[in-house]
Amino acid sequence: MVAPKRILVVDDEPTIRESCQRIFRQRGYEVETAATGREGLERARQGYFDCALIDLKMPDMHGMDIVRDTRESRGNMALLIVTGYGDLETAAEAVKLGVCDYICKPFSPDEIVNAVEGALARPQGLATDGLRRLAKEVADSVPKPDTVDHRSPQGVAEMVTKSVSVSKATASAINVIVLGVLAGVYIGFGAALATLVSHDAAAHVGFGLSKVLTGAVFSVGLMLVIIAGAELFTGNNLMVAGVLGKECGWGRMLSRWGLVYLANFAGSVLLAYLVFRSGIWKMAGGAVGAKAVAIANGKVALPFDEAFFRAVGCNWLVCLAVWMALSARDIAGKILAIFFPIMAFVALGFEHCVANMYFVPMGLFLKATPAAGNLGIAQLTWGDFFARNLFPVTLGNIVGGAIFVGTVYWFVYMRKLRRREAMQA
């Protein structure tokens, strides 16, 4: 019987270690992990491994120090660098030291498995064309080739199922709360800007273009969430793919949804109160505040079924924006991936529960001010907000994101893979 290949994963990020351990064990490898550079160095010196995955940026030492030491003491071990950072000096030295490949974070299961299997199959010390090309690209400061500009839909499906969902499910509660509050604030920034732009845009560019313009500026909210980093309830609806793939449980997913939802609410209301106290709603002779009240009043006046179905369409588009942003490998690509779906959902008048956590409280704060004017706002109350808007919109958002994006793409790309893994287990 052939002994299984042994892999060492050295990375200070728990989610990377756990993901690699799960991915490779499912494929029959033996895996050990190290949380620090020094721990990884000791394991590499004392044990036998066929391959090592080494992070470059760790608090206690640089990954290249491990590469140099390991190349001297374990010359036959295949070495791969896993990092979110790349520079000419490191890439050039990696080629000289015979590092087999250079994997950029975030990566999909297929990308990391293919890199390791390729490294184990080729003669030791022979770097991949990709690593040599990376050194040249960094030196020339040119974009990467078109073939690696984005991930395939199947690659994104694997990443969402096996990496992103697990990372969110295993994150510490305090981090989830802080990042959830930030997401509420970030979406609130987009909503505040949309209120400002929409208060008089129709008078200048017409109704349709004013809707498009409002959606365009609102997209800054999700850009901040995705690129700066935050936890948004509607985007986290994609975690259902991880549950369907048996990577995390229903209980953990639902508890994370609940925690993020409450944190999003806190952040959105916090920003609404900040904007209210700042007095910027008084701009344009109070017209901006009047628009904020009108938006809030219109949302609580929606019939239950209309609010629900508008919310389905909304999070279908929001989760597609998140999905495409995961596909993109650079900031410009992520911005473009986010912009068009978010612009579309706002322009079409769809309903987003976290955005409404800003819009409606903002109107409630302004209810007793001159901004309310002579509007009929008797139904604009906290009770009507929760029962008539937030409840149906939240349900619709879950259907749009969890079912029409997360479940559908898992079914298309991952169900057969899950079946094969179950048969091999």
C-alpha positions as CSV (number, residue, x, y, z in Angstrom):
1,M,0.0,0.0,0.0
2,V,1.4,3.4,-1.0
3,A,1.7,5.8,2.0
4,P,-0.2,9.0,1.6
5,K,1.6,12.2,0.8
6,R,2.3,14.5,3.8
7,I,1.7,18.2,3.6
8,L,2.8,21.0,6.0
9,V,0.8,24.2,6.0
10,V,2.4,27.2,7.7
11,D,0.1,30.2,8.0
12,D,-0.9,32.5,10.8
13,E,-4.5,32.8,9.6
14,P,-6.7,30.0,11.3
15,T,-9.1,29.9,8.4
16,I,-6.4,29.3,5.8
17,R,-5.0,26.4,8.0
18,E,-8.4,24.9,8.6
19,S,-9.4,25.2,4.9
20,C,-6.2,23.6,3.6
21,Q,-6.4,20.8,6.2
22,R,-10.0,20.0,5.2
23,I,-9.4,20.3,1.5
24,F,-6.3,18.0,1.4
25,R,-7.6,15.4,3.9
26,Q,-10.7,15.0,1.8
27,R,-8.3,14.0,-1.0
28,G,-6.3,11.5,1.0
29,Y,-3.3,13.6,2.1
30,E,-1.9,13.7,5.6
31,V,-1.8,17.3,6.8
32,E,-0.1,19.1,9.6
33,T,-0.3,22.8,10.3
34,A,1.7,25.5,12.1
35,A,0.4,28.8,13.3
36,T,3.7,30.6,13.4
37,G,6.9,30.7,11.4
38,R,9.0,29.3,14.2
39,E,6.6,26.4,14.7
40,G,6.6,25.7,11.0
41,L,10.4,25.8,10.9
42,E,10.6,23.2,13.7
43,R,8.0,20.9,12.1
44,A,9.9,21.1,8.8
45,R,13.2,20.3,10.5
46,Q,11.9,17.4,12.6
47,G,9.4,15.6,10.4
48,Y,9.2,14.4,6.8
49,F,6.9,16.2,4.4
50,D,6.5,15.8,0.7
51,C,5.3,19.4,0.3
52,A,5.0,22.6,2.4
53,L,2.7,25.6,1.8
54,I,4.3,28.6,3.4
55,D,2.8,32.0,4.1
56,L,5.1,35.0,3.5
57,K,3.8,37.5,6.0
58,M,3.8,36.2,9.5
59,P,4.2,38.1,12.8
60,D,7.3,36.3,14.0
61,M,9.3,35.8,10.8
62,H,9.2,36.1,7.0
63,G,8.2,33.0,5.0
64,M,11.3,33.2,2.9
65,D,13.4,32.5,6.0
66,I,11.6,29.1,6.3
67,V,12.1,28.5,2.5
68,R,15.8,29.1,2.8
69,D,16.2,26.9,5.9
70,T,14.0,24.1,4.5
71,R,15.8,24.1,1.2
72,E,19.1,23.5,3.0
73,S,17.8,20.8,5.4
74,R,15.1,19.2,3.3
75,G,16.2,19.7,-0.3
76,N,13.8,17.2,-1.7
77,M,10.6,18.9,-0.3
78,A,8.3,20.6,-2.7
79,L,7.8,24.2,-1.6
80,L,4.9,26.6,-2.4
81,I,4.4,30.1,-1.3
82,V,0.9,31.1,-0.3
83,T,0.4,34.9,0.1
84,G,-1.7,37.9,-0.6
85,Y,1.5,39.9,-1.3
86,G,4.0,39.7,-4.1
87,D,7.2,41.7,-4.9
88,L,10.0,41.4,-7.4
89,E,12.8,40.5,-4.9
90,T,10.8,37.7,-3.3
91,A,9.6,36.2,-6.6
92,A,13.1,36.3,-8.0
93,E,14.6,34.6,-4.9
94,A,11.8,32.0,-4.9
95,V,12.7,31.0,-8.4
96,K,16.4,30.7,-7.4
97,L,15.5,28.6,-4.4
98,G,13.4,26.2,-6.4
99,V,10.0,27.2,-5.0
100,C,7.5,25.3,-7.2
101,D,4.6,27.8,-7.2
102,Y,3.3,31.1,-5.9
103,I,-0.4,31.0,-4.9
104,C,-2.3,34.3,-4.3
105,K,-4.9,34.6,-1.6
106,P,-7.9,34.2,-1.7
107,F,-7.7,30.9,-3.6
108,S,-10.2,28.2,-4.5
109,P,-9.9,24.6,-3.5
110,D,-9.1,23.6,-7.1
111,E,-6.3,26.2,-7.4
112,I,-4.5,25.1,-4.2
113,V,-4.9,21.4,-5.0
114,N,-3.7,21.8,-8.6
115,A,-0.7,23.7,-7.4
116,V,0.3,21.0,-4.9
117,E,-0.3,18.1,-7.2
118,G,1.6,19.9,-9.9
119,A,4.5,20.5,-7.5
120,L,4.6,16.9,-6.4
121,A,4.5,15.6,-10.0
122,R,7.4,17.7,-11.4
123,P,11.1,17.3,-10.6
124,Q,12.2,19.1,-7.4
125,G,13.6,22.6,-7.8
126,L,11.8,23.2,-11.1
127,A,9.6,26.3,-10.7
128,T,6.4,26.6,-12.6
129,D,6.1,28.9,-15.6
130,G,3.5,30.8,-13.5
131,L,6.2,31.6,-10.9
132,R,8.7,32.7,-13.4
133,R,6.1,34.8,-15.1
134,L,5.1,36.4,-11.8
135,A,8.7,37.6,-11.3
136,K,8.7,39.1,-14.8
137,E,5.3,40.7,-14.3
138,V,6.3,42.4,-11.0
139,A,9.5,43.6,-12.6
140,D,7.7,45.1,-15.6
141,S,4.7,46.3,-13.5
142,V,2.2,45.1,-16.1
143,P,-1.2,43.5,-15.5
144,K,-1.4,39.7,-15.2
145,P,-2.4,37.8,-18.3
146,D,-6.1,37.6,-19.2
147,T,-6.2,34.0,-18.3
148,V,-5.8,34.8,-14.6
149,D,-7.7,38.0,-14.4
150,H,-10.8,36.3,-12.9
151,R,-12.0,33.0,-11.5
152,S,-14.5,30.8,-13.3
153,P,-18.1,30.5,-11.9
154,Q,-17.2,27.0,-10.8
155,G,-14.1,28.3,-9.0
156,V,-16.1,30.9,-7.2
157,A,-18.7,28.2,-6.2
158,E,-15.9,26.1,-4.7
159,M,-14.4,29.2,-2.9
160,V,-17.8,30.2,-1.5
161,T,-18.6,26.6,-0.4
162,K,-15.3,25.5,1.1
163,S,-13.5,28.6,2.0
164,V,-15.6,31.8,2.4
165,S,-18.5,30.1,4.2
166,V,-16.2,28.3,6.6
167,S,-14.3,31.4,7.3
168,K,-17.5,33.3,8.2
169,A,-18.8,30.4,10.2
170,T,-15.6,30.0,12.3
171,A,-14.8,33.7,12.8
172,S,-14.8,34.9,16.4
173,A,-18.1,36.4,17.6
174,I,-16.4,39.8,18.6
175,N,-15.0,40.1,15.1
176,V,-18.3,39.3,13.5
177,I,-20.0,42.0,15.7
178,V,-17.5,44.7,15.0
179,L,-17.5,44.0,11.2
180,G,-21.3,43.7,11.2
181,V,-21.6,47.2,12.8
182,L,-19.2,48.5,10.2
183,A,-21.2,47.0,7.4
184,G,-24.3,48.7,8.7
185,V,-22.5,52.0,8.7
186,Y,-21.0,51.5,5.2
187,I,-24.4,50.7,3.7
188,G,-25.7,53.7,5.5
189,F,-23.1,55.9,3.9
190,G,-24.4,54.8,0.5
191,A,-28.0,55.4,1.6
192,A,-27.2,58.9,2.8
193,L,-25.5,59.8,-0.4
194,A,-28.4,58.3,-2.4
195,T,-30.8,60.5,-0.4
196,L,-28.8,63.6,-1.2
197,V,-28.6,62.9,-4.9
198,S,-32.2,61.8,-5.4
199,H,-33.8,64.7,-3.7
200,D,-33.7,66.8,-6.9
201,A,-32.1,64.7,-9.6
202,A,-35.4,64.0,-11.4
203,A,-35.9,67.7,-12.0
204,H,-32.6,67.9,-13.9
205,V,-32.2,64.6,-15.7
206,G,-35.7,63.0,-15.6
207,F,-37.2,60.2,-13.6
208,G,-35.4,57.2,-15.2
209,L,-31.9,58.7,-15.2
210,S,-32.4,60.0,-11.7
211,K,-33.0,56.4,-10.5
212,V,-29.9,55.2,-12.3
213,L,-27.8,58.0,-10.8
214,T,-29.2,57.3,-7.3
215,G,-28.2,53.6,-7.7
216,A,-24.8,54.5,-9.0
217,V,-23.9,56.5,-5.9
218,F,-25.5,54.0,-3.5
219,S,-23.1,51.3,-4.8
220,V,-20.3,52.9,-2.7
221,G,-21.9,51.1,0.3
222,L,-21.2,47.6,-0.9
223,M,-17.8,48.6,-2.3
224,L,-16.8,49.6,1.2
225,V,-18.1,46.3,2.6
226,I,-16.3,44.1,0.1
227,I,-13.1,46.0,-0.4
228,A,-12.5,47.5,3.1
229,G,-13.9,44.4,4.7
230,A,-17.1,44.0,6.7
231,E,-19.9,41.4,7.5
232,L,-23.2,42.1,5.7
233,F,-26.3,40.0,6.4
234,T,-27.5,40.0,2.8
235,G,-24.1,38.9,1.4
236,N,-23.8,36.3,4.1
237,N,-26.9,34.6,2.7
238,L,-24.4,32.9,0.4
239,M,-23.2,30.8,3.4
240,V,-26.0,28.4,2.5
241,A,-23.6,26.9,-0.1
242,G,-21.3,25.9,2.7
243,V,-24.1,24.2,4.6
244,L,-25.3,22.3,1.5
245,G,-21.7,21.2,1.0
246,K,-21.5,19.9,4.6
247,E,-18.7,22.4,5.4
248,C,-20.7,24.0,8.2
249,G,-24.0,23.3,10.0
250,W,-27.4,25.0,9.8
251,G,-27.2,26.0,13.4
252,R,-23.9,27.8,13.0
253,M,-25.0,29.5,9.8
254,L,-28.3,30.8,11.4
255,S,-26.5,32.0,14.5
256,R,-24.0,33.9,12.4
257,W,-26.9,35.4,10.3
258,G,-28.6,36.5,13.5
259,L,-25.4,38.1,15.0
260,V,-24.6,39.9,11.8
261,Y,-28.2,41.1,11.3
262,L,-28.3,42.6,14.7
263,A,-24.9,44.2,14.3
264,N,-25.9,45.6,10.9
265,F,-29.0,47.1,12.5
266,A,-26.9,48.7,15.2
267,G,-24.5,50.2,12.7
268,S,-27.2,51.5,10.4
269,V,-29.2,53.2,13.2
270,L,-25.9,54.6,14.6
271,L,-25.1,56.3,11.3
272,A,-28.7,57.5,10.9
273,Y,-28.5,59.2,14.3
274,L,-25.1,60.7,13.5
275,V,-26.5,62.1,10.2
276,F,-29.6,63.4,12.0
277,R,-27.5,65.1,14.7
278,S,-25.1,66.5,12.2
279,G,-27.8,68.6,10.6
280,I,-26.8,67.8,7.0
281,W,-30.4,67.0,6.3
282,K,-31.0,70.7,6.4
283,M,-29.2,71.1,3.1
284,A,-31.1,72.7,0.2
285,G,-33.4,74.4,2.6
286,G,-34.4,71.2,4.3
287,A,-35.3,69.5,1.0
288,V,-32.8,66.7,1.7
289,G,-34.5,66.0,5.0
290,A,-37.9,66.1,3.4
291,K,-36.7,63.5,0.9
292,A,-35.4,61.3,3.7
293,V,-38.9,61.4,5.4
294,A,-40.6,60.6,2.1
295,I,-38.4,57.6,1.4
296,A,-39.0,56.2,4.9
297,N,-42.7,56.8,4.6
298,G,-42.9,55.1,1.2
299,K,-41.2,52.0,2.5
300,V,-43.5,51.4,5.5
301,A,-46.5,52.0,3.2
302,L,-45.6,49.1,0.9
303,P,-48.0,46.1,1.0
304,F,-46.4,43.0,2.4
305,D,-46.3,41.1,-0.9
306,E,-44.7,44.0,-2.8
307,A,-42.1,44.5,-0.1
308,F,-41.3,40.7,-0.2
309,F,-40.9,40.4,-3.9
310,R,-38.9,43.6,-4.3
311,A,-36.6,42.2,-1.6
312,V,-36.2,38.9,-3.6
313,G,-35.0,40.8,-6.7
314,C,-32.8,43.0,-4.5
315,N,-30.7,40.3,-2.9
316,W,-30.6,38.3,-6.1
317,L,-28.6,41.2,-7.5
318,V,-26.7,42.0,-4.3
319,C,-25.4,38.4,-4.0
320,L,-24.5,38.3,-7.7
321,A,-22.5,41.4,-7.1
322,V,-20.7,39.7,-4.2
323,W,-20.3,36.5,-6.3
324,M,-18.7,38.5,-9.2
325,A,-16.5,40.5,-6.8
326,L,-15.1,37.2,-5.5
327,S,-14.4,36.3,-9.2
328,A,-12.3,39.4,-9.7
329,R,-8.7,39.4,-8.7
330,D,-8.0,43.2,-8.5
331,I,-9.6,46.2,-6.9
332,A,-10.8,47.7,-10.3
333,G,-12.4,44.4,-11.2
334,K,-14.2,44.2,-7.8
335,I,-15.5,47.8,-8.2
336,L,-16.9,47.1,-11.7
337,A,-18.4,43.8,-10.5
338,I,-20.2,45.6,-7.6
339,F,-21.3,48.7,-9.4
340,F,-23.7,47.5,-12.1
341,P,-25.8,45.0,-10.0
342,I,-26.2,47.5,-7.1
343,M,-27.0,50.3,-9.5
344,A,-29.7,48.1,-11.0
345,F,-31.4,47.1,-7.8
346,V,-31.7,50.6,-6.6
347,A,-32.8,52.0,-9.9
348,L,-35.5,49.3,-10.1
349,G,-36.8,50.2,-6.7
350,F,-36.0,46.9,-5.0
351,E,-35.8,46.6,-1.2
352,H,-32.7,45.9,0.9
353,C,-33.2,45.2,4.6
354,V,-29.9,46.7,5.8
355,A,-30.3,49.8,3.7
356,N,-33.8,50.2,5.2
357,M,-32.2,50.0,8.6
358,Y,-30.8,53.4,7.7
359,F,-33.6,54.8,5.6
360,V,-36.5,54.3,7.9
361,P,-34.8,55.2,11.2
362,M,-33.6,58.4,9.5
363,G,-37.2,59.3,8.6
364,L,-38.3,58.4,12.2
365,F,-35.6,60.7,13.6
366,L,-36.8,63.5,11.3
367,K,-40.5,62.9,12.0
368,A,-40.8,65.7,14.6
369,T,-38.7,68.2,12.6
370,P,-39.8,70.7,10.0
371,A,-38.5,68.2,7.3
372,A,-41.7,66.2,7.8
373,G,-43.8,69.1,6.5
374,N,-47.4,68.2,5.8
375,L,-46.7,64.6,4.7
376,G,-49.2,62.0,6.0
377,I,-46.8,60.0,8.1
378,A,-49.1,58.5,10.8
379,Q,-47.9,55.0,9.8
380,L,-44.3,56.0,10.1
381,T,-43.6,54.3,13.5
382,W,-41.0,51.8,14.8
383,G,-43.7,49.2,15.0
384,D,-44.8,49.6,11.4
385,F,-41.1,49.6,10.3
386,F,-40.5,46.2,11.9
387,A,-43.8,44.6,10.9
388,R,-44.6,46.2,7.6
389,N,-41.2,46.6,6.1
390,L,-38.2,45.0,7.8
391,F,-39.9,41.6,8.3
392,P,-41.1,41.0,4.7
393,V,-37.9,42.5,3.2
394,T,-35.7,40.3,5.3
395,L,-37.6,37.2,4.2
396,G,-37.4,38.3,0.6
397,N,-33.7,39.0,0.8
398,I,-33.1,35.5,2.2
399,V,-35.0,33.9,-0.7
400,G,-33.2,36.1,-3.3
401,G,-29.7,35.5,-2.0
402,A,-29.7,32.1,-0.3
403,I,-32.0,30.3,-2.8
404,F,-31.6,32.0,-6.2
405,V,-27.8,32.5,-5.9
406,G,-26.2,30.4,-3.2
407,T,-28.4,27.3,-3.6
408,V,-28.7,27.5,-7.4
409,Y,-24.9,27.8,-8.0
410,W,-24.1,25.1,-5.5
411,F,-26.6,22.8,-7.3
412,V,-25.1,23.6,-10.7
413,Y,-21.4,23.4,-9.8
414,M,-20.9,21.6,-6.5
415,R,-23.6,18.8,-6.0
416,K,-21.7,16.3,-8.2
417,L,-18.4,17.1,-6.4
418,R,-20.1,16.6,-3.0
419,R,-21.5,13.2,-4.2
420,R,-18.0,12.1,-5.4
421,E,-16.4,13.1,-2.1
422,A,-19.1,11.3,-0.1
423,M,-18.5,8.1,-2.2
424,Q,-14.7,8.3,-1.6
425,A,-15.1,8.9,2.2
